[in-house]
Amino acid sequence: MTKTKEISIKSLIILLGCLNGLMPFSTDLYLPAFPAMAENLGTNMGMITLSMSAFFAGACVGQFFNGPLLDRFGRKNPMLIALALFFLTSLGCAVAGNIILLCVFRFFQAISISVCSVGSRAMVRDVFPVEKIASTFSTLSLIMGIAPIIAPTLGSFILLFSDWRGIFIFLSVMSLILLIALYFFLPHVTKANANYSLKPKAIVGNYKKVILTKGYMGYAFITALASAVLFSWISSSSLLFIGILGISKQQFGWIFASTASCMIVGSQFNRLLLRRFSSYDIAFWAVGMQLIVCCYLLYTAIYSLTVVNLLVGMCFFMLFLALISPNSMAITIRPFTENIGSANAIMGVTQMAMSALVTGILSYFQNGSAVPMVITMILLSSISFNMQYVLKQKTI
């Protein structure tokens, strides 16, 4: 493990978790405001969901270019600039007068924060040895899990005193606080590398080297499928609980927190499982259990859609999801000792591209029920299960 003088390892993990958690916080905080935003901006819920797709698209584009920048200029300085840009684009979202302008600001907001997502994940590989990566990602998942627990509840609380624009003002303040913490406490673990070329030919060559690494793209795609499954739920949750089942915004916050809490439980359970089982085995069997839960959710969506039935199914679903993501991410970046930023960038691009595609398609097929969401989750989980089976056979 690489030692850092400026900050303890435990504090470093907390700070990295906060930086990595800003992206899910940016997607979950405004979920309770979807109905109010649709009314205020003169549009429908499907179009508001597209603002989330725009965010994913921005994160996808951003991470593609951020990887080489982080390998060239180190981790800290690019993340400082990114947080400053996130501050400005969050204010832009707060003053947006129509859905198009909101989507544009969300797109650039995601480009900026994607630097912190790639950089924080790259620092895990910088600092920790290979055998500790999966457990460290589980710890990061614990910290990141706090974001979806408190974000919708906090968003509902903000709506008691402000309209939906206050949510984006809060995000700008939050990014400013993180910028200050980053400046004073984050160490320069990876220095700028003047020998790393940013010429297009060199960047393409480095990306090609990463992509051709054995098993890399397979598990990067599995990680992306897990992300897409998560965001198919996130993008539909407000419509299902508030729009269809008729609960209040405040109740929605607590219900969403319940499902997110299961991710925290799952991430810590994963740390225990890693003492006895490999990341490959845990991720494979977790997807299998996830498919069983999907069958229950499909029955619920068609025959018995209630708050309790949907909540129970999603709690178990999130529990198993927390066993998939940290392990698939660890397997993906495990082989790399160089081009770490680029490796994390491609993984992030794949995640965001898949999430943007899935949420965009889901918004088009939304029919006022839970069926489109559940069918999407079944399809994605089935693909993941079959891919893991094939990749697992190649490692035996």
Secondary structure, DSSP 8 states (H G I E B T S, - for coil): ----SSS-HHHHHHHHHHHHHHHHHHHHTTGGGHHHHHHHTT--HHHHHHHHHHHHHHHHHHHHHHHHHHHHH-SHHHHHHHHHHHHHHHHHHHH--SHHHHHHHHHHHHHHHHHHHHHHHHHHHHHS-GGGHHHHHHHHHHHHHHHHHHHHHHHHHHHHHS-THHHHHHHHHHHHHHHHHHHHH----S---TTS--SHHHHHHHHHHHHTSTTHHHHHHHHHHHHHHHHHHHHHHHIIIIIIS---HHHHHHHHHHHHHHHHHHHHHHHHHTTTS-HHHHHHHHHHHHHHHHHHHHHHHHH---HHHHHHHHHHHHHHHHHHHHHHHHHHHTT-SSSHHHHHHHHHHHHHHHHHHHHHHHHHH--SSSHHHHHHHHHHHHHHHHHHHHHHHHH-
